[in-house]
Amino acid sequence: MKIAPVPARSYAEPAPDWYVLNASCRGIQLEEPSLFCVVDLQEQLDAYKCKGLVSAVQARSSGLSPNQSVIFILWPDGGPVVPEIKTKPDVPREDVTKREDGGRELYQFWAKHGRPQNIEVQGCNLNVCVFNLVAEFLKCCQENSVEPPLIHFRRETLADSNYLDDPRFGWDHFRNVMSAYCPEQEPPADTKYVNDEIALKL
């Protein structure tokens, strides 16, 4: 489903529910992601404490079609992926253990699946772990002289309560990272919280 072009070297909020990062130097057509990356969503990493996150990721994963692929990039010795996160049998899936931040594993998976122009990233402690993965992934693209794809982030899997130590730090980290990739665009002012109870306490 093509929606609109995204200006080069920018990130945009094309709909109320998601952000798109374009770290490339060219315009890319915005469309439904064909590759999904789930990072660190494991029981022993307290994924359940990020209220609403497990159900949000499960809703995305369970709705994938056979022409979409999903990779689970797992923390070493972090335990199993939470049982609720399942995919349909005909959806290509791969589970890998990350060596550093997981960006190299994502790059290899992305290349193996034809380097689609639109991918989506989500996971536990998203505002830190996932952005570290994105930074490493973009470095791999640069090292291989490959144009990076559009990277989608859904707000429901990008919430301040997703950073367990200090929700405000997580959102600040998101804005800082986005600004570093796309310095000409102002960072968004705020975001939704997965956990409204945490939002009310701030």
C-alpha positions, 0 to 999 in steps of 0.5 A: 500500500503506497502512501506518499513519498518521504523526503530524503534525509528526514523522518516523518509522522505520516499518520497519528500512529507511527513514525518513519525514519529516512536516513537515506539521501534519496526519496523513497516511496512510503509503503507497508513494511515487508520485513519486521524486526523484533528486538529483545522481546523476551521473558527474562528481560521483563518484556511483560513489565512494559504494559501493552507492549506484548499485545501490541507486538503480537497484534502486528506479528499475528497479522503478517502475510506470507509475503512478509518476513520477521526476524527475532533478534535476541539478547544472549542468555535472555531467555525465550521470546514471550509465548504470545509472540507467534507468527503464522506458519507460512510467514518466513521467520528467523530467530538469531542471537545478537553479537553486539547491538543486532544491527549486523544480524538485521542487515544480513536478514534484510539483504537475504530478503532482497533489501526491501525499501520499507522495514519495521522495528520494534522491541523491548526497551525500544528507545535504547536497544532498538535505536542502538540496533538501528545505528549499527544497521545504518553503519552496515549499510554505509560500510557496504555502500548500500542505501538504507531503507525506510524504517518504521516505528509504531507509536504503540511499540515506541512508548516512554513506559517501554524504558523501565528505569526512567520513561522520560529518558527513553523518549528523550533518547528517541528524539535525540537519535532521530535528530542526529539522523535527520538534523534538518527536521525538528523532533516531535514534541511528545508521544503516547504512552503505552502505560497511561498510569505511568504517564499520569505519575510524571 
